[in-house]
């Protein structure tokens, strides 16, 4: 499976950008997105930028990826930076009332 990662541009070279995101640094091809600048956020698939993101959208994607990673590890993700509650809860940790509300079932 291929998942797009938000990465921030650190430096540019012809046709490429040195980017950092999710704990790693990569040389990314930029031919599909056109001109970029240091500080821009890119959505990267297999070392190729596919879209230019706003900082807010990059944060949302990172928070979602954190939730997925936590679910795969069987742990709870940290609360989203914007506050609020987790985007999802594992059904095994839900109360009967929460499961009924989620499924639209009768009480």
C-alpha positions in Angstrom: 0.0 0.0 0.0 1.2 3.5 -0.8 0.5 6.3 1.6 1.2 9.9 0.9 3.3 11.6 3.5 3.4 15.4 4.2 6.9 16.7 3.9 8.3 20.2 4.2 10.8 21.6 1.7 14.2 22.4 3.2 16.2 23.2 0.0 15.8 23.0 -3.8 17.9 21.6 -6.7 16.8 21.4 -10.3 13.7 19.1 -10.4 14.1 18.1 -6.8 13.5 19.3 -3.2 15.2 18.1 -0.1 12.3 17.5 2.3 11.7 16.5 5.9 8.7 14.9 7.5 7.6 12.2 9.9 11.2 11.8 11.2 13.0 11.4 8.0 14.7 13.5 5.2 14.3 12.6 1.5 15.3 13.9 -1.9 11.9 14.3 -3.6 11.1 14.7 -7.3 9.0 17.9 -8.0 8.2 17.5 -11.7 4.5 16.9 -11.0 3.9 19.9 -8.8 6.0 22.6 -10.5 7.8 25.4 -8.6 8.1 25.1 -4.9 9.9 27.1 -2.2 11.6 26.3 1.1 8.9 26.0 3.7 6.3 24.6 1.3 4.5 21.4 2.3 4.3 18.6 -0.2 2.3 15.4 -0.3 4.9 12.8 -1.2 4.3 9.3 -2.7 7.3 7.1 -3.4 9.8 10.0 -3.4 7.7 12.0 -5.8 5.6 15.1 -4.8 2.0 14.9 -6.0 0.5 18.0 -4.4 1.4 21.2 -2.6 -0.4 21.4 0.8 -1.3 24.1 3.2 0.4 23.9 6.6 -3.0 23.1 8.1 -3.7 20.3 5.7 -0.3 18.8 6.3 -1.0 18.9 10.1 -4.4 17.1 9.5 -2.7 14.4 7.5 0.0 13.9 10.1 -2.5 13.7 12.9 -4.5 11.1 10.9 -1.3 9.1 10.2 -0.5 9.2 14.0 -4.0 7.8 14.7 -3.4 5.0 12.2 0.0 4.2 13.6 -1.4 4.0 17.1 -4.2 1.7 16.0 -1.7 -0.6 14.3 0.4 -0.6 17.5 -2.7 -1.1 19.7 -2.1 2.1 21.6 -3.8 5.4 21.9 -2.5 8.3 19.8 -1.7 11.7 21.4 -4.7 14.2 21.4 -4.8 16.2 18.1 -2.8 19.5 18.3 -6.0 21.5 17.6 -7.7 20.1 20.7 -10.8 18.0 20.8 -11.1 14.3 21.0 -9.6 11.4 19.0 -10.8 11.1 15.5 -11.8 7.5 16.2 -11.8 5.0 18.9 -11.3 1.3 18.6 -14.7 -0.5 18.9 -13.2 -2.8 21.5 -12.7 0.2 23.8 -16.2 1.6 23.3 -19.1 1.4 25.7 -22.3 -0.3 24.7 -23.9 3.2 24.3 -21.1 4.4 22.1 -21.4 1.4 19.8 -25.1 1.8 19.5 -24.8 5.5 18.7 -22.1 4.7 16.1 -24.1 2.0 14.4 -27.4 3.8 14.6 -28.8 0.9 16.7 -31.8 1.2 19.0 -31.2 1.7 22.7 
